[in-house]
Amino acid sequence: MITGLDHVVILVRDITAGVAAYETLFARAPSWRNNGDGADRAMFTLDNMTLELMAPDGDDATAERIRAVIAEQGEGLASLCFRTNDIAKMHRRLDRLTLKPEPVTDVESRDVMSGATLSWKRTRAATEAARGVRLFFLELARERPLSVRSAVASITAMDHVVIATADPERAAALYGARLGLDMALDRSHPDWGRLMFFRCGDLIVEVVSRPKDNSVDKAHDRLWGLSWRVIDIDATRARLASNGVDVSDVRDGRKPGTRVATVRSGTCGIPTLLVEKAVRA
């Protein structure tokens, strides 16, 4: 039913600053720009998903709501949107699962740079029913254009999105049993806590329960961090460092055959990891 993660939404105070930060991180240009209905938006489409930046625009109710969320929580991840190839069937499933979906709506977006249009059908689960995480579901009429690379050593794709929870059993039931994502790994570690990896198309939805994390309450999960794939992590780290981004030294990842580095600035407050996977013979 769910075929992949279509996009993640990041709320930012200033769209120009947000775009500049992710142009530097990705070494790619935004592929779509749109404004209206109280928000200014920019999209970066990678090989397996899209990142959408959203900033308040104007003084209407939507703009004020975005400002209120940013004032309370700061800039950061706001929602996940899953891809489906049959939105009507997805809506019926969400209804049966008591996720209280909104009616399916038709949406159209016009790119201010090219004048091109995109359309899709969308629904949204009730936030409380989804344990406090804003979950959207979308059937896209046609694919978005890819973001053009602007420098070498660019980001290629998302590797995983991280959700923090204080109730791993209920979170596992939501993403596995109810939404139908395939659990690829479930393990516990005394230092890391419990880690659950759910396959979602060409990436992973990682649900993490850390025993000493007091920022998540028992009833509400929290969108936490992002991990991005690179081909040559040494070259990517050098590029970012030369652009003034605070990035850690490269180290071996927890998963055998991976090398990682932590990006500590220029991400709009989102914990961010770069991942290089060993090339198989």
Residue pairs with C-beta under 8 A, 6 or more apart in sequence:
1 84
1 86
1 89
1 90
1 93
1 180
2 82
2 83
2 84
2 90
2 137
2 179
2 180
2 181
2 200
3 83
3 84
3 85
3 201
4 48
4 49
4 82
4 83
4 200
4 201
4 202
4 203
5 48
5 49
5 80
5 81
5 82
5 83
5 158
5 161
5 200
5 201
5 203
5 205
6 49
6 50
6 81
6 82
6 83
6 138
6 140
7 43
7 49
7 50
7 51
7 52
7 81
8 49
8 50
8 51
8 52
8 77
8 79
8 80
8 81
8 158
8 161
8 223
8 226
9 52
9 54
9 77
9 78
9 79
9 80
9 81
9 134
10 18
10 51
10 52
10 53
10 54
10 75
10 76
10 77
10 78
10 268
10 270
11 54
11 55
11 66
11 69
11 70
11 75
11 76
11 78
12 18
12 53
12 54
12 55
12 70
12 75
12 268
13 55
13 56
13 70
13 75
14 55
15 40
15 41
15 42
15 53
15 54
15 55
15 57
18 42
18 53
18 55
18 75
18 268
19 30
19 42
19 53
21 266
21 267
21 268
22 30
22 44
22 51
22 53
22 268
23 29
23 30
23 150
24 240
24 243
24 245
24 266
25 155
25 228
25 240
25 245
25 263
25 266
25 267
25 272
26 44
26 46
26 147
26 154
26 155
26 228
27 149
27 150
27 151
27 152
27 153
27 154
27 155
27 239
28 44
28 46
28 147
28 148
28 149
28 150
28 154
28 155
29 147
29 148
29 150
30 42
30 43
30 44
30 147
31 43
31 44
31 45
31 50
31 144
31 145
31 146
31 147
31 148
32 41
32 42
32 43
32 45
32 109
32 111
32 113
32 118
32 144
32 145
33 41
33 42
33 43
33 111
33 112
33 113
34 40
34 41
34 43
34 109
34 110
34 111
34 112
35 41
35 57
35 112
36 57
37 60
37 62
38 56
38 57
38 58
38 60
38 61
38 62
38 63
38 64
38 65
38 66
39 54
39 55
39 56
39 57
39 62
39 63
39 66
40 54
40 55
40 56
40 57
41 52
41 53
41 54
41 55
41 109
42 52
42 53
43 50
43 51
43 52
43 53
43 144
43 147
44 50
44 51
44 53
44 147
45 144
45 145
45 146
45 147
46 146
46 147
46 155
46 156
46 157
46 158
47 146
47 156
47 157
47 202
48 157
48 158
48 201
48 202
48 203
49 157
49 158
49 201
49 203
50 144
51 158
53 268
54 66
54 78
55 66
56 62
56 63
56 64
56 66
56 67
56 70
57 63
69 78
74 269
75 268
75 269
76 223
76 268
76 269
76 270
77 161
77 223
77 224
77 225
77 226
77 270
78 134
78 223
79 133
79 134
79 135
79 136
79 223
80 133
80 134
80 135
80 136
80 161
80 223
81 122
81 135
81 136
81 137
81 138
82 135
82 136
82 137
82 138
82 179
82 200
83 138
83 139
83 140
83 201
84 90
84 137
84 138
84 139
85 139
86 139
87 104
87 121
87 122
87 123
87 137
87 138
87 139
88 104
90 123
90 137
90 139
91 101
91 104
91 123
91 137
94 100
94 101
94 123
94 125
94 137
95 101
97 178
97 179
98 129
99 125
99 126
99 129
99 130
99 135
99 178
100 125
100 126
100 129
101 123
101 124
101 125
101 126
101 137
102 123
102 124
102 126
103 123
104 121
104 122
104 123
105 121
105 122
105 123
106 119
106 120
106 121
107 119
107 120
107 121
107 122
108 117
108 118
108 119
109 117
109 118
109 119
110 116
110 117
111 117
111 118
116 145
118 140
118 141
118 142
118 144
119 141
120 138
120 139
120 140
120 141
121 138
121 139
122 136
122 137
122 138
122 139
123 136
123 137
124 134
124 135
124 136
124 137
125 135
125 136
125 137
127 133
127 134
127 135
130 174
131 165
131 167
131 170
131 171
131 174
131 219
131 220
131 221
132 219
132 220
132 221
132 222
133 163
133 220
133 221
133 222
133 223
151 239
152 235
152 239
153 230
153 231
153 232
153 235
153 236
153 238
153 239
154 230
154 236
155 228
155 229
155 230
155 236
155 274
156 228
156 229
156 230
156 231
157 202
157 203
157 228
157 229
158 203
158 226
158 227
158 228
158 229
159 203
159 204
159 227
159 228
159 229
159 273
159 275
160 197
160 203
160 204
160 205
160 206
160 226
160 227
161 203
161 204
161 205
161 206
161 223
161 225
161 226
161 227
162 206
162 207
162 208
162 223
162 224
162 225
162 226
162 227
162 271
163 171
163 175
163 205
163 206
163 207
163 208
163 221
163 222
163 223
163 224
164 208
164 209
164 210
164 213
164 215
164 216
164 221
164 222
164 223
164 224
165 171
165 207
165 208
165 209
165 216
165 221
165 222
166 209
166 213
166 216
166 217
166 218
166 221
167 209
167 218
167 219
167 221
168 194
168 196
168 207
168 209
171 196
171 207
171 209
171 221
172 183
172 186
172 196
172 207
175 181
175 196
175 198
175 205
175 207
176 182
176 183
176 198
181 198
181 199
181 200
181 205
182 198
182 199
183 196
183 197
183 198
183 199
184 197
184 198
184 199
184 204
185 195
185 196
185 197
186 194
186 195
186 196
186 197
187 194
187 195
188 194
188 195
189 195
192 208
192 210
192 254
193 208
193 209
193 210
193 211
193 213
194 208
194 209
195 206
195 207
195 208
196 206
196 207
196 208
197 204
197 205
197 206
198 204
198 205
198 206
198 207
207 221
208 224
215 222
216 222
224 271
225 270
225 271
225 272
225 273
226 267
226 270
226 271
226 272
226 273
227 272
227 273
227 274
227 275
228 272
228 273
228 274
228 275
229 275
229 276
229 277
230 236
230 274
230 275
230 276
231 276
232 276
233 250
233 259
233 260
233 261
233 274
233 275
233 276
234 250
236 261
236 274
237 247
237 249
237 250
237 261
237 274
240 247
240 263
240 266
241 247
244 266
245 263
245 265
245 266
246 263
246 264
246 265
246 266
247 261
247 262
247 263
247 264
247 274
248 261
248 262
248 263
248 264
249 261
250 259
250 260
250 261
250 276
251 259
251 260
251 261
252 258
252 259
252 260
253 259
253 260
253 275
257 277
257 278
258 275
258 276
258 277
258 278
259 275
259 276
260 273
260 274
260 275
260 276
261 273
261 274
262 271
262 272
262 273
262 274
263 272
263 273
263 274
